[in-house]
Amino acid sequence: MEIVRSYTPVGLSLSDACTCNHGNNKQIHLMIKYYQNGTLTPLLHSLHIGDKVDISQYDGRFDDTKLSHYDELVLLAAGTGFTPMTRLISAIAGQHQNITPRASVTTSTMAVKLLFFNKTETDILWKDYLDSLKQEPWFDYVNILSQVTENSETCQPTDHLTGHVSRDLLDLLLPSDKDNTFVCICGPEVFTQQAISILEELCYDTDQQIHAFRG
C-alpha cells in the first residue's frame, strides 16, 4: 500500500526559511508533526538513519508577483499549515533588512500579519522565533487557540484569542484597508474552505486577493 502526503520544505529557522537546501544541495528540511494515530507520521517516526522514502517532484504554484500590488499580507495558518508561510515571512524579512532573499517576493515595504490557529499553546510551531520577530514593526501575529489549558505558563491572557476561524474573528483582526490586503491560507481543507468563504463574504476578490496552499 502506498501512502502519500504533501509537505513543504522549510529552513532550520525563520531566519533561513528561504534557504531550504543546505550544504551541497542534497538536503531538505521538513516540518512534520507526529500524530500517534496518524496514517503516515508513525511510519516516518519509526525510520532510522539510512532508511529510504520516495520523494516526488514539487507540486503547486504561487504567483508572488501579485504581492507587489499590496501593502498588507495576511497569513491564515492552521497547525502545520504554517509551513508554507515560513518562506513568505523569511523572504519579506530579508527585504526589510536589505538582504536579497532566494524567494522572489517583489515588495520591500509589505507588512505581514500572521493569524495562527492551533488547539493548544504547545501546538504553536516556532513560537520563540515568532515572539522574537514580533518586535519588528512590519510583523504582527496573533495566536488563536481552540483549547486553553489552565496550567499554561508561557501564554498570558493577552497573548492569544480563543475560538475557531469565523467571520466575527476575521472581521476583528483583518486590516481595515481591505482593498490593499492579500491573504494566504493553509491548513486542513475544512479550515481552508471556511476561510475562503468568510473572505468572500467580506468582499475579498477570490482571484486577485486570496491564495490557498493545498496539498
N, C-alpha and C positions, 0 to 999 in steps of 0.2 A: 504494500500500500504506500502510495506517495502522498506526503503531506507538504503543502506549500504555504508559506506565509511571506508577506511583504514587510521588509524593514528598511529604514532609512539610515545610510551611513552617517556617523557623527564624528566630531573631533573628540579629543580627550577632555575638553572643557569648552565653555563658551568662548574662551579667548582664542581657540584654534578650531572652532567648529567648521570653518570653511576649508580647513586642511584635512580632508578625510583620508587621504593617502599619506603615509608616513614612511620615512626611511627610503627604501628602494622601490617605493610604489607597489609593494607586494602585500601590503597590509591594509585592511579596512577595519574600522571600529563600529560596532553596532550597540545600540542601547536596547536591551531586551529585558522585559520584566518577566520574572519567573512566576508562573502560576502552577501550584502543586497539582491541580486537577486539569491543567491545560492540555491541549492536543499535541502541541509541538514543543513547548518550552521544557517539559520534563525530559524529553529526549535530548535537547540541547544541553540541559543542565548536567546530564549524565556523561557527556563527551569528555574525552581526555586529550591531552596534547598529542597530536599525531593522527587523531581520528579525522575523518573527512565528511564533509557535507557538500552537496551540489549547490552552486550559486549561479543564478541566471544573470543575463544582462539586465541593466537597469530598465525600468519602465516608468511611464508617466512624463508629463511635460508641464513646466511652469514658465509662462511668458513674463519674465521680470521687467520687461520694458514698460509694462503697464504701470509700474510703481512710479515712474518718472512724472506721471500726471497728478500725483497726490502728495500731500504733506504729512498725512497720518496713516500709519499702518497698524491695524488691529489684528491680533493673533488669537483666535479662539481654539484652545487646545484642551483635549480631554485625555488624561493619562499619558500613555506613550505616544499619543498624537502630538506631543511636544517635540518629537524628534525632528521633523522637517522644519520646525520653527527655529531650531538652533542655528541653522545655516543663514537664515534671514537675519536673525539678531546679530550674529557674528559679522556678517557682511556689512550691515549698516553701522555697527560699532567701529569696524575698521575704517569706514569712510569718515565718521565723526572724528576719528583720531588721525586723519590724513594718511591712512595706510591703505594701499590698494589691495582689496581682498581678492581671493580667487573666484568667489561668486560675483556675478556681474550685475548687482543691483545698481541702478543708474541714478540714484539721487543721494546727496550727502547731507541733506537737511531734514530728512524724514524722521518724524518722531514715531516711537513704537510703544504700543500698549498691549501687554500680554494678559489675557483673561484665562487663567489656568484652573481647569475643573478637575478635581480629584475626590476620592472618597474620604481619605483622612490625611492628616498632616504628614504621616510617614510615607505617603504615596507621592509626595511632591518631589519630582526629579530635579536634581541640581539646585536645590533650594539655596544653598550657600552662595553659589555663583549668581543666582538671580537676586538675592538680597544685596549682594555687593554691587551688582550692575544697577540696581535701583538708585544708587547715589548719582548716577549720570542724569543730567537734566533732560535728555532726549528719550529716556526709557522709564516706563512705569509698568508695574504688573500687580494684578490682584488675584489672590487665591480664593477660589470658591469651593468649599468643601461640602459634600453631601452628608458626611458623618463627622461629628465633632466629639472627640473623646474628652472626658472630664480631667484626665491626668495629663493633658497636653502641657508640656513645659516650655516649649520654644515659641509657640504661636500665641500671641496675645489677642484679645478680642478684636483689636483694631487691625490685625494682620490678615484677616480673612472675612469673607462673607459665607453664609450658609445657604445652600439651596442647589438647584439644578438650572440648566440653561432655560431661560424663559424670556418672554417679551418684556416684562417689567424689569428684569435684571439687566438685559442688554440696553433697554431704553435709558436706564440709570447710568450705565458705565461707558457706553459708546460716546465718542467725541461729538460735540454739538454741531460741528461743521461736517455734516454727513456727506455733502457733495464733494468734499476734499479728503474722503477716507476710503482706503482699500482694506478689505477684510480677507484674511486667510483662515481656513478652518481645517482641523484634522482631529479625528477621534473615531470612536465606534460609529458605524453607519447610522444608527438611530440618532445619535448626537448630531452628526453632520446634517442629516435631513431636517432635524428640528431647527438647527441654527440657520440654515438656508431659508427655511420657511418664515422664520421670525424676521430675518433681514429683509426679505421680500415684503413682508407686512409693513416694515419700517421704511419702505420705498428705496432700498438699495437696488442698484441695477445688477441683476444676476450675471450678465455677460461682462460688464465693464468693471464692477467693483467687488466681486466675490470670486475667490478661488478655493476649491475644496480639494485637499490632498486625499486621495482614496487609494487603498491598497488593492 
